[in-house]
């Protein structure tokens, strides 16, 4: 009987092997399931729950999983986590069990991966026990049941790290946001008011842990009196409503040019009837603190924007705000300036797999968990977050990237070993106009600069508006800046802040200059995006004077950029 059944087992084994491979690929890409889930569920139903208080609604689907299901099996010889059986995300479920039964990863093609889409959709819609949002809190209060509204890593698990920026005056609350292990801090800032109470700037998802840390400050300094949303970006606005509901006596203020989905209720007077702010009575933030605002004794503010796509003819809006806390001499902003911190943020160290993942030069690399390796991983993560495709990498075509899965040396880190790029060594060869990645790190490290995406896609369209904002902010006597991403504190004053906007003027050099070596190579991908979006009619062309200033800077720098190659750009942005 054993001999008779052997041929049947041998015939079934290739099929079973292929099915196991499809499953591993599917669970290694949780964003795929999240996107399918959002596509298949009505938008109206999804946003119905976004600003409900915890426990008022029922959430269906695979929203929360137990700690055991989140466990990543990483061999101790490869990586030692401080809590290897806990603090886990959904990104690489139970990979070790499949490796025990299969020693060789099969060859993947784009076609075979696309074939998994129906299975992924079915998995996303499998019935699960219905639970209120409040019952989803586990792992010491780190879970967030509404993660699927903005489905980026680490999904339902939101660790919070509180840092005291200025003693007894200013605190930063960091969580993680990202994709493909490009994990960077997402920050909320809390400031103390002289007459008692707190102002919260750009809330983060209100997990039990986050709320506990805020309640501790309330016990010492008074209740949260104001919650301010200083952005129209979804990563900030999606948390404002849920956070505010935990502080019913606080006032909610928002930058005025918000948008809503699926119904376009942009008018400020109707914001209280949108999905994000239902019943919260949000107040429109005045364009400046020159008028009557309740925090005038403690803070001044000025709004930047709005910047609307093609003057409002196309969807899309960007808006920021700067708050100056007088007593602590601290400037709060959302996105308009950032820094490249040389020190790894504490929130990123909570799970070092992202650092090791990006410390490798290619999919076949193997690294040890050392401080030097973590630092290299962080520097590359920061470059990805700022430029999307830094000049120091070569993009590996997706078909080849999936073929390389079988040869990966550290697939245990996650994504089943998917690593669709390689980092060029210092001695190259480097394409014309591109340089070794460490040069870019040194050009930006611990400096105050305007992020490349704002320079190339948004702020260069209306320079007069931007420079008026920069001039106004530069009149305040601040000593530090706290943005909402990357480094939590920029050691900079009015002069350094104003210099960061030199990209709009024909003057000397400035931090973040994208028309000179080495950052001109990093900015190529964003320039391609800008041209493609202009061709599609999504955004307008840059201001003519700014375009001429850029041309002159490139000419003075003497750096020429070559033709785009096969390793430049993805999809429609490849030249």
C-alpha positions in Angstrom: 0.0 0.0 0.0 2.9 2.4 0.8 4.4 1.7 -2.7 1.0 2.1 -4.4 0.3 5.5 -2.8 3.8 7.0 -3.4 3.1 8.1 -7.1 -0.1 9.9 -6.0 1.8 11.8 -3.2 4.5 12.7 -5.7 1.9 14.1 -8.1 0.2 16.1 -5.4 3.4 17.5 -3.9 4.1 20.2 -6.7 0.5 21.4 -6.3 0.7 21.5 -2.5 4.1 23.3 -2.7 2.7 25.9 -5.1 -0.4 26.5 -2.9 1.8 26.9 0.2 4.0 29.4 -1.8 0.9 31.4 -2.8 -0.3 31.6 0.8 3.1 32.7 2.0 3.3 35.4 -0.6 -0.2 36.5 0.2 0.3 36.8 3.9 3.7 38.5 3.4 1.8 41.4 1.7 -0.8 42.6 4.2 -1.3 45.8 2.3 -2.6 43.8 -0.6 -5.3 42.3 1.7 -6.0 45.7 3.2 -6.4 47.3 -0.2 -8.7 44.5 -1.4 -10.7 44.8 1.8 -11.2 48.6 1.3 -12.2 48.0 -2.3 -14.8 45.4 -1.5 -16.3 47.2 1.4 -18.6 50.3 0.8 -16.7 53.5 1.3 -19.7 54.9 3.1 -19.8 52.0 5.5 -16.1 52.3 6.1 -16.2 56.0 7.0 -19.3 55.5 9.0 -17.2 54.2 11.9 -14.1 56.3 11.6 -15.1 58.9 14.2 -17.4 56.8 16.3 -16.5 56.5 20.0 -15.0 53.1 20.9 -17.7 50.5 21.6 -20.4 52.3 19.6 -20.0 50.3 16.4 -19.3 46.7 15.3 -16.3 46.1 13.0 -16.4 43.0 10.9 -13.5 41.3 9.1 -10.0 40.2 10.2 -9.3 43.3 12.2 -7.7 42.0 15.3 -5.6 38.9 15.9 -4.2 37.4 19.0 -0.6 37.8 20.1 0.2 34.2 19.1 -1.0 34.8 15.5 1.2 37.9 15.3 4.3 36.1 16.4 7.1 36.3 13.8 9.4 33.3 13.9 12.9 34.8 13.4 15.9 32.5 14.2 17.8 33.9 17.3 21.0 33.6 15.3 19.7 36.1 12.7 17.9 38.5 14.9 17.3 38.9 18.6 14.1 40.9 19.4 13.5 42.2 22.9 10.1 40.6 22.8 10.1 38.0 20.1 6.8 36.4 21.2 4.9 39.7 21.5 4.7 43.1 19.9 4.0 41.6 16.4 2.3 42.9 13.3 0.4 41.0 10.6 3.1 41.4 7.9 4.7 38.0 8.0 2.4 35.4 9.7 3.8 32.1 10.8 6.5 31.8 8.1 8.5 29.3 10.0 5.8 26.6 9.9 5.9 26.6 6.2 9.7 26.6 6.0 9.8 23.4 8.1 7.9 21.5 5.5 9.5 23.1 2.4 13.2 24.0 2.1 13.1 25.5 -1.4 11.1 28.6 -2.4 9.6 28.2 -5.8 10.1 30.6 -8.7 7.6 33.4 -8.8 6.5 35.4 -11.7 4.2 38.5 -11.8 1.5 36.3 -13.4 1.6 33.8 -10.5 1.5 36.5 -7.9 -1.5 38.1 -9.7 -3.2 34.7 -9.6 -3.4 35.0 -5.8 -5.7 38.0 -5.9 -8.9 36.1 -5.7 -7.6 34.1 -2.8 -6.5 37.2 -1.0 -9.9 38.7 -1.5 -11.5 35.6 -0.1 -9.2 35.7 2.9 -10.0 39.3 3.6 -13.7 38.5 3.7 -13.6 35.4 5.8 -16.2 35.6 8.6 -14.8 36.5 12.0 -16.2 37.2 15.4 -17.8 40.6 15.5 -16.3 42.8 18.2 -16.6 46.3 19.4 -13.7 48.7 18.8 -13.0 48.7 22.5 -12.6 45.0 22.7 -9.8 45.0 20.1 -7.4 46.5 22.5 -4.7 44.0 23.5 -1.0 43.7 23.8 -0.9 46.2 26.6 -3.1 48.8 24.9 -1.3 49.0 21.6 -4.1 47.9 19.2 -6.1 50.3 17.1 -9.3 49.0 15.6 -9.7 51.6 12.9 -6.3 51.1 11.2 -8.0 50.0 8.0 -9.2 53.5 7.3 -5.5 54.4 6.5 -3.9 51.0 6.0 -0.2 51.5 6.5 2.2 49.7 8.7 2.2 48.7 11.5 -1.6 48.4 10.9 -3.5 47.5 14.0 -0.5 47.7 16.4 0.4 51.3 17.4 3.1 51.6 19.9 3.5 55.1 21.4 6.7 56.7 22.7 6.4 59.9 24.7 9.4 62.2 24.9 9.7 65.4 26.9 11.1 68.0 24.5 11.0 70.9 27.0 10.7 70.1 30.7 7.2 70.5 31.9 6.2 72.4 28.8 6.4 70.4 25.5 6.0 66.6 24.8 6.2 64.6 21.6 4.2 61.4 21.1 5.6 59.2 18.4 4.0 56.3 16.6 5.1 54.5 13.4 3.8 54.9 9.9 5.2 53.3 6.7 5.2 50.6 4.0 7.7 47.9 2.9 9.6 48.5 6.2 10.1 52.2 5.4 9.0 53.0 8.9 9.2 56.6 10.1 7.8 58.4 13.1 4.3 60.0 13.0 4.2 62.6 15.7 1.7 64.4 18.0 2.8 67.3 20.1 1.3 68.5 23.4 2.1 71.9 25.0 1.2 73.2 28.4 -0.9 76.4 28.7 -0.1 79.0 31.3 -3.6 79.1 32.8 -3.7 75.3 33.1 -4.6 72.7 30.6 -3.1 71.3 27.4 -3.2 71.9 23.7 -2.8 68.8 21.4 -1.3 69.4 17.9 -2.0 66.8 15.2 -3.4 63.8 17.1 -2.2 60.3 16.5 -4.4 57.2 16.8 -5.8 57.0 20.4 -4.7 53.6 21.6 -5.1 52.8 25.3 -1.4 53.3 25.7 -1.4 56.7 24.0 -4.4 57.8 26.1 -2.8 56.7 29.3 0.3 58.8 28.5 -1.9 61.8 27.8 -4.0 61.2 31.0 -0.7 61.3 33.0 0.0 64.8 31.7 -3.6 65.8 32.5 -3.1 64.7 36.1 -0.1 67.1 36.4 -1.0 70.0 34.2 -4.8 70.0 33.7 -7.2 68.7 31.1 -6.8 68.8 27.3 -8.5 72.0 26.3 -7.8 72.2 22.6 -7.2 69.6 19.9 -5.7 71.2 16.7 -5.6 69.5 13.3 -2.9 71.4 11.4 -3.1 69.5 8.1 -5.4 68.1 5.4 -3.3 64.9 5.0 -5.1 61.7 5.8 -2.5 60.3 8.2 -3.2 63.3 10.5 -6.9 64.0 9.9 -8.0 60.3 10.2 -7.0 60.3 13.9 -8.4 63.7 14.9 -12.0 62.7 15.3 -11.4 59.5 17.2 -8.9 61.2 19.5 -11.2 64.2 20.2 -14.0 61.9 21.3 -12.0 60.8 24.3 -11.8 64.4 25.5 -15.4 65.6 25.2 -14.8 69.0 26.9 -12.0 69.9 24.5 -12.5 72.2 21.5 -11.6 70.8 18.1 -9.9 73.3 15.7 -8.9 72.3 12.1 -7.2 74.1 9.2 -10.1 75.3 7.2 -9.7 73.8 3.7 -10.6 70.2 4.5 -12.1 67.7 2.1 -14.4 64.7 2.7 -15.1 61.4 1.1 -17.2 60.0 -0.5 -19.3 63.2 -0.3 -17.5 66.5 -1.0 -18.6 68.6 2.0 -15.6 71.0 1.8 -17.4 74.0 3.2 -16.2 74.6 6.8 -19.7 75.1 8.0 -20.5 71.6 7.0 -17.5 69.9 8.5 -19.5 68.7 11.5 -21.6 66.6 9.2 -18.7 64.8 7.5 -17.6 61.3 8.3 -14.4 62.4 10.0 -15.9 65.0 12.3 -19.5 63.9 12.8 -21.1 65.7 15.7 -17.8 67.2 16.9 -18.5 70.8 15.9 -15.0 71.5 14.6 -14.0 75.2 14.5 -12.1 76.5 11.4 -8.6 77.7 12.4 -8.2 81.4 11.6 -5.5 82.1 9.1 -3.4 83.8 11.8 -3.6 84.5 15.6 -4.1 88.3 14.9 -7.7 87.9 15.7 -9.4 86.5 18.8 -8.2 83.0 19.5 -8.4 81.3 22.9 -4.7 80.4 23.1 -3.4 83.8 22.2 -1.6 84.3 25.6 0.4 81.1 25.0 0.8 80.6 21.2 0.8 82.5 17.9 0.0 80.8 14.7 -0.1 81.3 10.9 -1.6 79.0 8.2 0.2 78.1 5.0 -2.1 77.5 2.1 -4.3 76.2 0.8 -2.5 74.8 -2.2 -5.1 73.3 -4.5 -4.3 71.2 -7.6 -4.5 73.4 -10.6 -6.1 76.2 -8.7 -8.9 74.0 -7.5 -9.7 72.6 -10.9 -8.4 69.2 -9.9 -8.9 67.3 -6.6 -6.2 67.6 -4.0 -5.2 70.1 -1.4 -2.2 70.8 0.9 -2.3 73.0 4.0 0.0 73.4 6.9 0.3 75.6 10.0 3.0 76.9 12.2 2.4 77.4 16.0 4.9 79.3 18.2 4.8 78.4 21.8 6.2 81.6 23.5 7.3 80.3 26.9 9.3 77.4 25.6 10.4 79.1 22.4 9.3 76.1 20.4 7.9 76.1 16.8 5.4 73.4 15.9 4.8 72.5 12.2 3.3 69.5 10.4 5.3 68.9 7.2 6.7 72.1 5.9 10.2 71.6 7.3 11.9 68.4 8.6 15.3 67.2 9.6 17.3 64.0 8.9 18.1 62.9 12.5 21.5 61.2 12.9 20.2 59.4 16.0 17.7 56.6 15.4 14.3 57.7 16.9 13.3 55.6 19.9 10.0 54.5 18.3 11.9 52.8 15.4 14.0 50.8 17.9 10.8 49.2 19.2 11.1 46.7 16.4 14.5 46.6 14.7 13.5 44.3 11.8 12.9 47.4 9.6 16.5 48.6 10.3 18.0 45.2 9.4 15.8 44.8 6.4 17.1 48.0 4.8 20.7 47.6 6.0 21.2 45.0 3.3 22.6 46.0 -0.1 20.4 43.6 -2.0 18.0 40.7 -1.5 20.9 38.3 -1.1 22.6 40.1 1.7 22.9 39.0 5.3 23.6 41.3 8.2 24.1 40.9 11.9 22.1 43.0 14.5 24.8 45.5 15.5 24.6 49.3 16.2 26.4 50.0 13.0 24.0 47.9 10.9 21.0 49.5 12.6 22.4 53.0 11.8 22.9 52.1 8.2 19.3 50.8 8.0 17.9 53.9 9.5 19.8 56.2 7.1 18.5 54.3 4.1 14.9 54.3 5.5 15.1 58.1 6.0 16.3 58.5 2.4 13.4 56.4 1.1 10.9 58.4 3.1 12.2 61.7 1.7 12.8 60.8 -1.9 10.7 57.7 -2.5 13.5 56.4 -4.8 16.9 57.7 -3.6 19.7 58.3 -6.2 21.8 55.6 -4.6 19.6 52.7 -5.5 18.9 50.7 -8.6 15.3 49.4 -9.0 14.9 45.7 -9.6 12.1 44.9 -12.0 9.2 43.2 -10.2 9.5 40.0 -12.2 13.1 39.7 -11.2 12.4 40.7 -7.6 10.0 37.8 -7.2 12.4 35.4 -8.8 15.1 36.4 -6.3 12.9 35.3 -3.4 14.3 31.8 -3.6 17.9 33.1 -3.1 17.2 35.5 -0.2 19.4 35.0 2.9 17.1 36.9 5.4 13.6 36.2 4.2 12.6 35.7 7.9 12.6 39.5 8.4 9.4 39.7 6.4 7.7 40.3 3.0 8.9 36.7 2.2 12.2 38.2 1.2 10.9 40.8 -1.4 13.6 43.4 -1.8 13.0 45.2 -5.2 16.2 47.4 -5.2 19.9 47.3 -4.7 22.2 49.9 -3.2 25.3 50.8 -5.3 28.7 50.5 -3.6 30.8 53.6 -3.0 33.1 52.9 -6.1 30.0 52.6 -8.3 29.7 52.6 -11.2 27.1 55.4 -10.8 24.8 56.6 -13.5 25.5 60.2 -14.7 24.1 62.7 -12.2 23.7 60.1 -9.4 26.0 59.5 -6.5 26.9 57.3 -3.5 24.0 57.3 -1.0 26.1 58.3 2.0 26.8 61.7 0.4 23.1 62.5 0.6 23.0 61.5 4.2 25.8 63.9 5.0 24.2 66.7 3.0 21.0 66.5 5.1 22.0 65.2 8.5 20.6 67.2 11.4 19.8 70.2 9.2 16.5 72.1 8.7 15.2 71.7 5.2 11.9 71.7 3.2 11.1 68.1 2.1 11.8 67.3 -1.5 8.2 66.3 -2.3 7.0 69.8 -1.2 9.8 71.5 -3.2 9.1 69.6 -6.4 5.3 69.0 -6.4 3.6 71.7 -4.3 5.3 74.8 -2.9 7.0 75.7 -6.1 3.7 76.5 -7.8 2.8 79.5 -5.6 6.2 80.9 -4.3 4.8 84.3 -3.2 2.4 82.7 -0.8 5.1 80.4 0.6 7.7 83.2 1.1 5.2 85.4 2.9 4.6 82.5 5.3 8.3 82.0 5.8 8.9 85.7 6.5 6.1 85.8 9.0 7.3 82.7 10.9 10.9 84.1 10.9 9.8 87.0 13.0 9.2 84.7 16.0 12.0 84.1 18.5 12.1 80.3 18.6 15.0 78.0 19.4 13.8 74.7 18.2 11.3 73.2 15.7 9.1 70.1 16.3 7.7 68.7 13.0 5.4 65.7 12.7 7.8 63.3 10.9 11.4 62.1 11.1 13.4 63.9 13.9 11.4 65.1 16.9 13.5 68.2 17.5 15.3 70.5 15.0 17.9 72.7 16.7 17.1 75.8 14.6 16.0 79.4 14.9 14.4 81.9 12.6 17.5 82.3 10.4 17.8 78.6 9.7 14.0 78.3 9.1 14.0 81.1 6.6 17.1 79.8 4.8 15.3 76.4 4.1 13.0 78.3 1.6 16.0 79.4 -0.5 14.8 76.9 -3.2 12.3 79.5 -4.3 14.9 82.3 -4.6 18.0 83.0 -6.6 20.5 83.2 -3.8 23.3 81.2 -2.2 23.3 77.6 -1.1 20.9 76.2 1.5 20.1 72.9 3.1 18.1 70.6 0.9 19.3 72.1 -2.4 18.0 69.7 -5.0 19.9 71.2 -7.9 23.5 70.5 -6.7 25.4 67.3 -5.9 24.5 64.9 -4.4 20.7 65.6 -3.9 20.1 66.3 -7.6 20.4 62.6 -8.1 17.9 61.8 -5.4 15.4 64.3 -6.8 15.3 62.8 -10.3 12.4 60.4 -9.4 10.3 63.3 -8.0 11.0 65.3 -11.1 9.7 62.5 -13.2 6.5 62.3 -11.1 6.0 66.1 -11.5 6.3 65.9 -15.3 4.0 62.8 -15.5 1.3 64.5 -13.3 1.5 67.6 -15.4 1.0 65.6 -18.5 -2.0 64.0 -16.9 -3.4 67.4 -15.9 -3.3 66.6 -12.2 -1.1 69.5 -11.2 0.0 72.7 -12.8 3.6 73.5 -13.9 6.0 75.1 -11.4 6.1 78.9 -11.3 8.2 80.2 -14.3 10.5 82.3 -12.1 11.2 79.3 -9.8 11.9 77.1 -12.9 14.4 79.7 -14.1 16.1 79.9 -10.7 16.4 76.1 -10.7 17.9 76.1 -14.2 20.6 78.6 -13.1 21.4 76.6 -10.0 21.9 73.5 -12.0 24.1 75.4 -14.5 26.3 76.8 -11.7 26.6 73.4 -10.0 28.1 71.9 -13.2 26.2 68.6 -12.6 24.5 67.1 -15.6 22.0 64.3 -15.5 22.1 61.5 -18.0 19.4 59.6 -19.7 17.1 57.5 -17.5 18.0 53.9 -17.4 16.1 50.6 -16.6 16.8 51.1 -12.9 15.1 54.5 -12.8 11.5 54.8 -11.9 8.5 52.6 -11.5 5.4 52.3 -13.7 4.3 55.5 -15.5 7.2 57.5 -14.0 9.9 55.4 -15.8 11.4 57.5 -18.6 
